[in-house]
Amino acid sequence: MANLQIKGIDDDLYGEIKDMAKDEHRSVSQQILYITKLFLSKRKTIEQLKTPAEVLLGLAGSWKDERPAEEIIAEIRAARKSSIRLSEGLDVSA
């Protein structure tokens, strides 16, 4: 069985690991092994998770249209309705 020595560990991090080990009735070495095994067992699952951007793009779907962009833009502009209230501009004095 191999041995591993960790040098330069931050005192606060070591304190957290020590407290966790105490709470879970393990030695610090046993706790480090437990945390490492837990991380490695979940790593593949974590790596396969989609990023928030990927999830958003999946929800948004994609737009497929064979028409040229100019025709699509013309259709959108024709469908817009102008507002009489805005024909004189915005009143920013209020």
N, C-alpha and C positions, 0 to 999 in steps of 0.2 A: 504494500500500500504506500502510495506517495505522500510526501509531506509538503506543505505549502506554508511559506512565511510571507506575511504581508507587512511591508515597511511603509512608514510615512502616513499611516491612517490618521485622519483628523480626530482629535480628542472627543469632539461632540458626536461624531458618527460612531466612534467606538463605544461611547456612553450609551447611545441609543441601542446598539446591538447588544450590549451587556444587559441593559434593562429588559429588552425583548427576550433574551435568553433566560433571564431570571424568571420572567412572567410565564414562560413556556417550559420551565423546569429542564433547561438544557445548559450545557457549557457554552462558552462563546464559540469554541471550535465547532461544536454540534450545530449551533445556530447558523454559523456561516455556511456550513455544508447544506443545511436545510434550505436556507434562502437561495443558495446557488442552484440546488437541484430544482427548487420551485420555479425559479426564473427560467432555467433551461427547458423545463417541461412545457412552459407556457410561451416560450419565445416564438415558436413556429406559428402558433395561433395569433399572437400579437402582430407578427410580421404580415400575416394574411389579412388583417383588418384593413378596411378601406380608410383612407384619409377623409377628413370632413369635406374636402374639395371633391373627391371622387364620389362621395355620397350625394352631394349637391348636384353634380353633373348627371348622376344616375336618375335623380328625381326630375330634373329638368327635361331629360330626354333630348332628342335631336330633331332638327327641322330639316325635312327633305322636300325640296321643291325643284322641279326641272326648269322653271321659268328663270329668265335672266333677272339679275338684281334690280335693274331699272324698272322692269314691269312690276315686280313686287313692291318697290317703293312707291310707284305711281298708284297702285291699288290701295296701299295704306294711306297715302295722302288724300285720295278721293273719298275714303271712308271717314275721315276726320270731320268733325262738326265744329264750326267756329262758334264762339260764345259772344253774344251781343254785349254781355257785361264787360268783356275784355277788349272790345273794339276801340274804346277810348283810352286804353292803357290801365295800369294799376294805380289805385289811389293809395299812396304810401303816407299820406298826411295823418291817417288815423292812428 
